[in-house]
Amino acid sequence: MIKKDLSINFLGVRFPNPFCLSSSPVGNCYEMCKKAYGAGWGGVVFKTMGYYNFVVDEVSPRFDKLNKENTPFVGFKNMEQIAEHPLDENLADIRRLKKEFPYQVLIASIMGSNDKEWEELARLAEEAGADMLEMNLSCPQMTSHAMGSDVGTNPDLCRRYCQAVKRGSKLPVLAKMTPNITDMIPVAIACLEGGADGIAAINTVKSICNIDLDRKVGMPIINGKSSISGYSGKAVKPIALRFIQQMRADERLKNVAISGIGGIETWEDAVEFILVGSSTLQITTAIMQYGYRIIDDLRNGLMHYMDEQGVDHLSDLVGLANDNLIPAEELDRDYKIYPEINVDECIKCGRCYISCYDGAHQAIKWDADKRLPSVNKEKCVGCLLCYHVCPSGAIKMGEIAFKPGRQGQRKAEDIIH
């Protein structure tokens, strides 16, 4: 069995591996976090604690999901708010966990509604034994505009709250960003100016997954009504990768420590987040669907990838894709790649013809007698929509046509691969 060292030093804290429970329903009490540690997770971000001592009154039901054809859980909607247990109980759970698992990483997620609450929560979490703090500046379903994602769109308020947390604690601090914003960079910079040591990105996306067509109300239905709330799962991965890349591409943030969150389900997803600059990773929705046991696949897959790449230290992979993601205006536009159709593998479904005719450039010709497609190179622009819709893999990337005098030293195989 391949063995690689998956440990990583993140903001001065050693993680045995980069995989953590994110602040969410998957880690909101002692029993859950204990089980996760036993399963092999590298760390836990304990569900967000607020400055209150009453049981949170959640709605029921509070979940919905987005399906694609017969594939479940493409996206997941969650209407939960912060930790359901009183603050004293949460702090007691953290103390117990750190006593029993002193070498396991525990990050306390906190959320206040004013400077004093942020400062006090930071102090209490440190006294309870937390290794790190995560400031939840981004929960999309809080009922108060003084908390959650509305805060995360205000750079000045984020800076001020980060300053308050640093007054209350000497622990490393992560500022958790909201994706419900056009540009995350000003907020991230403001958080670092306020004393945050790193960034966690992203929190969930404000959403409505589905509408009940008979009752004319969003899902899930709570006494005939619903509301906008957070969207997670595989479908938000492209959004998360985009925001992380944009931060790392900014000269002021190119070395920022990032904990990546958003749609991580497989080891391949995890590697993508690492390559765009995430040093640790946080997961919720995949755990809710498959359980803590997915950690085995995540760790083993990452070790195999490191072995294939000849990498001994996980930190050597962090950010390797950043320089290869460039502004659209800088992309090479000197060639196009024609599709190549393998008629032996073609199942004669006509998907490529329909998609190209109705959604692209009418460059696929259809032989009605033989029920076979072919490529009209005079019309083909090389978009390769046909390649993506083919259900049998019969369409590959084929001939590369360069503009006159534009080939230079480039090889066709390098472009395709």
N, C-alpha and C positions, 0 to 999 in steps of 0.2 A: 504493500500500500504506500502511495506517495505521501511523504511527510514534508510539509513546508511550514516555516514559522509565520503564522498569520498575525502575530502581535504587532501593535503599532502604538507609538507614542503620540498622543493627541492632547495638545495644550498641557503638557507635563504629566499627563495621566497615562499609565500603560494599560492598554486594552489587550486581553489575550487573543481576541480576533475583532474585526471591525463591526460585527453584526450586533445590533442593539434593538431592544423593544423600544418603539417610539412612545411618546407620552399619549396614552390612548386607553381604550378598554382592555387592551391585552396585558397591562401591567399596573393595575390600580389597587393592589393589596399585597400583603405579605405572602400569602399562599401562592399567588400567581408568579410573583417575582422569584420566589424560592424555586418553583418548578422550572422556570426559565433558566436560572443559573445551573440547575442540575442537568438540564438538557444540553448545555454548552454554549449559551449565548454569551457574547463578549461583554455586554453591559445592559443596563436597564435604565430607561428614562421614566421615572415614576410619574404616574398620571398627575396632571397639573393640580397643584394645591392653591387654594385661595385663602384669604384672611377671613375665615368664618368658622363657626363651630355649630353647624347644623347640617342635617342630611340634605343633599341636593335633591330637589324634586324634579325628576326627569319625566319626559313624556313617554307614552307607550301606545303603539310601537314606535321605534325611532330609527329604523334602518330601511333602506331601499337599495336596489341594485339595477345596473344597466346591463342588458344582455345584447349579444350580437348573434343573430340566428340561433344556433343551439349551444353557443358558448356562454356560460354563466360568469358573473362577476367581472365583466370587462371594467365596470366602474361601480363604486359603492358609495352610498350616501349615508351619513351618520349624523344624527341630530343631538348626540350627547354633548354635554357641556364639560365642566371641570370635574375633578374627583368627587365621587358620590359620597365619600366618607368625610366626617368632620376633620378639621385640621389637626387636632390633637391625636386622633387615631392614625392619620397619615404619618405624622412625625414619629409616633411610636413604632409604626411598621418599618420606617427607615432605620431607626435605631436598632431594631431587632435584626433586620437584614444585615446591617453592617457588623453587628456583633457576631452573627453566625457565618457571614461570608466577607471577612475583612479584606480579602484580596480580589473581590469581584467589584466591578465598577458600578456605582449607583449615581445617576444624575437626577437631581430634584428639579422638576419643572414647576415654576411658580408663576402666579399672575396676580397682580395687585390692581387697584383702581386709583391709587394716588401714590405720591412719593413715599409717604410714611409706610404704607402697606408693602410696597416693593422692598424697602430697606429692611423692614421687620421680617418679612418672609425669607429674605436672603440670610439674615442672622439665624433664624430658627432652623433653616435647612442645614446650614453649616454646623450648628450645634448638635443636630441629630446625627451627623456623620456623613453627609453627602460628599461625594468626591468632586462634584461639578454642579453648576447651576445652569438651567436652561430657562430663559425668559420667554414665556408664551405671549408674544406680541401680536398673535395672528389667528386666534380661534375664530372661525367664521360664524359660530352660532351662539355667541354670548348675547344676552339680552340688554346689556349695558354698553353704551358707546364709550364708556371710560375704560373698557376692557376688550381684548380680542383684536380682530382684524382691522377695526377702525383705527386703533392705536398704531398698528403696523404700517399704515399709509402716511403717518405724520412724523417726518424726520425729527422735528424739534422735540416732540413728546417722547419719542424713542430714545433720543440722546439723554433727555432728562431722567427717564426711568432707569436707563443703564447707569447713570451716575448714582442714583439712589441705591441700586443693588450693590455697586462697588463700595459704597459707604457701609453697607451692612455686612459684607463678606469679603474675604480675601481669596475665595475659591475661583477657579477659572469659570468664565461666564460665556454661554452661548446665547445669541439673540436669534429667536426663531422667526423667520420671515413669512409674510403673507404673499401668496401669488396673486391676490386680488388687487393688483396694481400694475400699471404699465411698465414702470422702470423701478426695479428693486435697488439699484445701485445707490441712489441718494440716501435711502433709509439704512442700508447696510453700512455706509460710510458714517452716518450719524451715530449709529450704535457703537461702532469702533471708537469714534471720537468721545463717546460717553463712557468708555471703559470696557465695553464688551471685548472678549478675547478672540471670539470666533463667531461663525454664523451657522445656523441650522436652517436648511431650506429643502423642500418647501412645506408649509402647512397645507391644509386642504383647500379646494377651490369652491367658492360659492356656487351652488347649483340647484337645479330642479331636475331630477332624473327622469321622472315619468309623470304623466297626468292621467288620472282615471277618467276614461272617456264617457262613462255613464254618469258618474257623480260630479264630473267637472271639477276635480280637486286634485292637487298634487299628492304624491306618494312620499312617505306613508301617511295615511289618513288618521288624524287624531280628532275624534268627535266632529267629523265633517270638515275639518280644516287641515292645512299643512303649512310649511314655511320653507324658505330658502335655507340651506345648510351645507356642510362640507362634503366635498366629493373627493374620493381617493381611489386607490387601486391602479391596475395596469394602465388605464386610460390616461392617468395624469403624468406618467413617466416622461413623455416628451416635453411637457411644460416644466417639470422639475429640472431636467437636463438643460433646457434653454436658459433658465434663470441662473443656474450654477455656472454655466459656460460664460454668460454675459458678465457675471461678477469677476471670474478669473481672468477674463480678457481685458478688464479695466486696469490700467496701470496702478491705480491706487489700491486695488484689491487682489492683485495677481498672486500674492503669497498668503492670502487669508485662509485660515483653517476653517474647513467646511465639514459639517456633518450632513450627509445627503439623505433626503427623504422624498418619497413619492413614487409609488408603483413598483417597488423592488419586490420581485416574486421569485426569480431564479438567480443562479450564480452569474449568468450572463448579464442580467440587469445590474447586479451588484458591480461587476467589472466596468460596465459603462459609466456608472456614477464615479467610480474610482478614477477612471481615465479622464474624466472632465474636472477632477479636482477634489473629490470627496475623500477624506481620510477615514472617517467612520460612517456607518450606514444605519438608518433607522427604519423599522418595518412594523406595520400594523395589519393592513388588510389581508395580506397573504397568510398571516398567522390566524386571523379570524376565520379564514376559509380552510386552512390545512392544519393548523396547530403548530406548537413550538417545534415539532419534529423536523420541520423544513430546515432547521439549522444544520443538520447533517449534510443535506444536499448542497447547501450554500457553502459550507466550509470545504467539502470535498471538491466541488467544482472549481472553487477559487484556487485550491492547491494544485489541481491538475493544470489549470491555466497558467499559473506561475511556473510550473515545471516545463510546460511547452514553450514558454517565453524565455526560459533560462533566467528567471528572476528569483532571487533568494529572499529579498526583503520586500514586504508589501508596499512600503513607502516609495520604492523605486517605480511603482506603477502610477502613483498619484499625479494626475494632470498631464499625462503623456499625449492626450488628444487635444489639449487646449490650442496648441499652435496650428493644428490642422483644421480648425474650425474658424473660417475667415469671413469677412463681410461679403455679401453676395456680389457686389460689384467687382471683387477681386478674383472671382472664380474663372477658370479657364473656359472660354466659349469658342475655342478654335476647332472643335470637332463635334461629330455626333456619332452615336453608336446605333447601328441598325439591329433590330431583332432577328434572330435566326430560329426558324421553326423546324423542329424534328418531327416529320410526318409519322414516323413509327411510334412516337410517344403521344401523338395528338389523339384525343378521344372524340374529336369532331363535335364538340359541344357548341362552338360558335361564340364563346364568351369574348374572345379577343376581337372578333369582327364587330360584335355589337358595341363593346366598350370603345373601340377606336372610332367607329362610325358616329356613335351618339355622344361620345365624351372626349374625342381627341381630334384627329386630322383625316379621317377617312382613308387611312393608308393601308389597311388590311383588305385584301381582295378575298372574296368568298366564292369558291367553286361549288355551286349548288348540286351538281351531279355527284361529285366525289366527296362533298361535304368536307372540304379541306381549305384552310386559309393560306394565303401567301402575302408577301410584303411588296407594296408598291413604293420603291425607293424614291421616286420623284415626289411623292407626297409625304413620305415619312420624315418626321423631324427628330426622331431619336428620343422621344419622351419615355418610351418603354412602359407605357401603361399596360400594353398587352402582356408583357413579361410578368407584371404583378397580378393580373387577374387570372392568368392561366392556372386552372386547378390541377393539372397533371405534370407541370414542370417541363412541358414540351417546348417552351419558348425560352431561349437563352440570349445572352448578349453576343452579338456576332460581329460583323465587319465594322471597322471604324473608318469613317471618312473625315479627313482633315481638310480644312480650308486651304486653298492653294498657298504653298510656301509657309505653312504654319506648323508642320509636324515637328521640326527641330530635332531634339535628341530623345523625344518621348517614344516609348515602346507601347504597342497596342496592349500587350498583356499587363503592363503596369497600370494602364488606364482602367482596364476592366476590373483588375483585382485590387 
